[in-house]
Amino acid sequence: MKTPLVPAEEGKRWELVRNVLGIFEQREVRKIVSKFGIKPLDWTIKMLKIVIISMCFWTDITFVISELKAKAALREFTGVYNVPDAQEVYSF
């Protein structure tokens, strides 16, 4: 059984994830991503956030997607409100 993804204020790993995900919201980063021609920009940022969470917690992308669909607190924490299907993320 996998550990559920529940954002914790006092968790060091969650603090790291918050800081990394916050970087993707900065205008400079969005400019860099669009400069490389990766479009649509919002979709790309959403996919990158899902992959980062998966990497930080050593879990499958499908598990992160199921947790995002199930937990409003996690969607709010990440800023990913329209959760894509796993196939979309893997095709990215």
Beta strands, then each sheet from edge to edge (+ up, - down):
end
